[in-house]
Amino acid sequence: MFLLIWCYAADLILGDPEWMWHPVKALGKAITFLDKKLRTRQSKWSQRLTGAMLALSIVGISAFGAYLIIKVSGRLNPLLGKMAWIYLGYTTLSIKDLFLKAKAVLWEIEAGSLLEARRQLSKIVGRDTQKLSEEKIIRAAVESVAENTSDGIIAPLFYLTLGGPVLAIIYKAINTLDSMVGYKNKKYVHFGWFSAKLDDIANFIPARITGFLISVSSFILGKNFKNTFRVMLRDGRKHLSPNSGISEAAMAGALGIKLGGPSIYEGQLKDMPYLGNSVRLIKPSLINEALRVSFMASFLMLLAGVFLRWIM
């Protein structure tokens, strides 16, 4: 119970400093290495098979590594074992990192530097940012806050609650695989198919918990709870992803704005569905509002996690 709180607090204090060894960065290097070794010009089903081998290998290595670190540390010293639990658990969370990266976009907009705002935005979104207007930069930043609230905060807390750092690290491995090879482009459409489907499954429940928590957070923060919940139910399933649309639609409802729409990815125009209604004007302060909703949702998930671990 208290270990979960320490993980949450550690992320708020430390974030993701560049100098610290981080399991997710190690996962990224391992995926890149195996990607080069396994992905070749093969048939559709051969690519899917080798892609599945990549995903299962990374998940297995991650699970075994996390389990071994906690077990060996605990055998050496019980306190060291708890510290290993906290460290591994904390590295699965991205509360402070999301805050700093979204804030960096906001600060550049407020400073009048759209060129730098686009560059900062490119760190948290997958779309092309070079030609985005101020309004589209703000929309994209809010969408990223909503999506990353689910992937980077609520989902890891959910799995930390259910299975500790081992299960949370497994989730991060799946999520990292999806972010690196789960693209539906010519290069990865078959090779990354298994990773993408695995991520859809892993995020199915957390995404819906996130949508609900964003709705509750909107009520606590004095926003329109009914509209948040209604937009989430109405528009959440319009998105191409079975999960991303839930949190994005809920955030759009909470802020009273319209998200989504056509975006350019790797030079290709994608006609994404619109989520929400244009009740308010798009202005930079919406990024701050989205971050407040995100933080409140994360805090509510922490409380729920602590309660569940207490009764378990």
N, C-alpha and C positions, 0 to 999 in steps of 0.2 A: 504493500500500500504506500508506504513512505518512499520506497525506491522510485515509484512512478512520479511522485512529486519532485524528487531530486533530479530526475531526468528532465522534467519540464523546466525547472529552475535553472539547471545547467545550460540548457539551450538559450534561455532568455539572457543569461549572463555572457556566455561564451560565443554563441552563434557558431559559425563555421570558419575559424581562423585559418589562413593559408599555411601557417607554420605547423599546424597539428596534423598528425597522421589520422586519416579519415577512412573508415571502411568503404564508404560509397565511392570515394576516389579510387581505391584499390579495385573495387568491382568494375569501375569504368575501364581501367587499364587491362584487367583480365578479359573483359568483353571485347575490347579492341584487338587484343592478341588472338583470341580464338576466332573472332570474326574473319581476320585475315587468313587464318589457317583453314577454316572450314568452308567459307563461302567461295564457291567457284561457279563457273558457267555450267550448270547442270539442268536437268529437267525440273519441271515444277515440283513434282513430288520428292525428288532427290534434295532439292533446296529446302523443302519443308521438313524433311527428315533431319538434315544436318542442322537446320535452324532449331529444331526441337532438341537435338543433342547439345547444342550450345546453351540453350535455356536451362535444361535439366542439369547440365554440368555446373553452371554458375550458381544455380539455386542450391545444389548439393554441397558445393564447396563452401558457400556462404553459411549454410546451416551448420555444417560440421565445424567450420572455423569458429563461429560464435559460441557453439556448445563447448568446444575444447577450451577456448579462452576462459569462459566462466568456470568450468569444472576445474581446470588446472589452478586457476587463481584461488578458488575456494579451498582446494586441497592445501595450498601453500599457507593460506591465512584466510579465515572467514571474512575479515574486514576487506581484504584484497578482492575476494570474490564478489562482495557487494559493490565495491568500487568498479569492478569490471562490468557488472550488471548495469550500473548507472551510466558508465561511459558508453557502452554499446547502445544502450537505450537512447541516450541523449543524441547520439550521432544519426539516429533515424529521423529526428525532428528538424524542422526548418522554419521555426517561428521567427527568430531574429533575422535569419538570412532573407526571408521573404520581405520582412519589414524594411530592411536596409536597401534591398534592391528596388522595391517599389518606391521608397522614399527618394532614392537617387534619381529616378525618372521625374518625380514631382519637383525636386529641387532644381533640376535643369530646365524644366518648363517655366518655373517661377523666375529663373534667372534670364529667361528669354532665349535660351540656346536649344532650339529644336533639334539641331544636328547632334548635339551631345545627348539630348533626351532620347533620340532614336537609338543611339549607340547603347545607352543604358538599358533601354527597353529590349534590345536584341538579346540581352543576357537572360531574360525571363520568358520570352515567347519564341515560338518556332517560325512565325511568319516573317516575311521580308519587311524590314522597318524603314528602309532608305528614303521612301517617298511619303511617309505617313504625315498627315496634317496634325495639328495639335489635338483636335477633337478625337481623331483616330488613335493617337498615342494614348490618350486618357482612357478611351474605351478598352484598348488592348491591355493596358496596365490593370484595369479593374477586372477584366476577364481572367488575367493571370493570377491575381490575388484570389479570386474565387476558386479557380481550378487547383491552385497550389495549396489552398486551405484544405482541400480534400486529400490530394496526393501527398503533400508534405507535412501535414499536421494531424488531421483527424484520423486518416487511415493508419499511420504509424502508432498513434495513441491507442487506437482500437486493437491493433495486433499486440502491442505491448501489454495491454490489459489482459488479453486472452492467453497469450503464450510467452510473455517476457521478451527479452532482447532477441532470442533465437527466431521466434516467429516474426518479430518486427524486422529483423535483418533479412529474412526470407522475402518479406514484402518489398523491402527496398531493392533487393536484387531483381525481383520481377519488374518493379517500376523502372529501374535503371535500364534493364533490358529493353523495355518498351520504348523508353526515350531515345535509345541509341540505335535499335534495329527494327522497331515496330512500325516503321513508316510504310505507307501504302504507295511508295514510288516504285519505279522500275527496278531499282537496285535491291530493295528489301521486301517487295510485295509478297514474295513466297518465303524467302529466308527468315523474315521477321514475323511471319504469320502466327506461329505458335506463341512467341513472346507477347504479341499484341492480344491474342485471345486469353492468355494467362493473366495479363494485366486487367483485362475486362472483368474476368472472374474475381480476381483479388480485390478490385475496387467496387464491385457491385453493391455490397452492403455499406461500406464506409461512405460511398458517394451519397447514398440516400440518408444516412445519418447526418452527413454534412449539410444537405439541403434542409433537413429538419432543424438542425442547430442554428443555421443561418436565419431561419424563420423565427425561432425563439429569440435569438440575439437581436433581431430587428425590433421585436416587441420590447425587450429590456432597454434598448437604446432609444426608444420613443419613435420608432418608425412604424410603417403600416404592416402589421403582422398578416392581416387577411390578404392583402395584395401580394406579399412575399410568397405566402403559401399557395395562393391561387396561380400566380405566374409560374411557380415551380412545377405544379401539377399540369398546367396547360402547355408550357413550352419546354419543359425538361427533356422530353422525349424527341423533340425535333432535331436535336444535335446529331451529327454523324456518329459521335461516340455515345455508347449507351450510358456512360457515367458522367462525363464532363459537363453535359448540358444541365444536369440536376443542380449542381452548385452555381453554375453561371446564371441559370434562370432565376434561382432563389436570390442571388445577389442583385440581379437586374430589378427584381420586384422590390427588394429592400430599399434600393436607392432611387427607384422610380425612373429608371432610364432604359433605353433599348441597347442591348449588346448584340454581338454577332454581325452578320452581313458579309459581303464579299471581302476576301482577303487573299493576298498573294503569298504563296509558299514555293520557294525555290524557282521563282520566275513564272509559276503557273497560277492562274486565277482560280480560286475555289469559292463557289457560291454557298457560303455558310448560312444557315437559317437565322432569322432575327429572333431574339429572346427578349421579352419584356415590352414595356410601353414607354413612349417618350413623354413622360409627365414633367420632367425637369430638364433644364439646359445642361449640356455637358460642360463642366468646368473642372479645373485642377483639384479643387477641394474634395471631389468625389473619390480620389485615390485615398485620402485620409479616412474618409467615411468607410470605404471598403476595408481598410486595415483595421478599423475599430470593430467592425462586424466580425472580421476574421479572428481577431484576438478574443472577442467575447465567445465565439463559437469554440475556440480552442480551450478556453477556461472551463466552459460547460462540459466539454468532453473529458477534461481532466477530472472534474468533480464526479462525473459518471464513472470514470475508470477507477478512481479511488474507492468509490462506494462498492463497485462490483468486486474489486479485489478484497475489500474488507469482508463482504458477505461470503466470498469464496474461501 
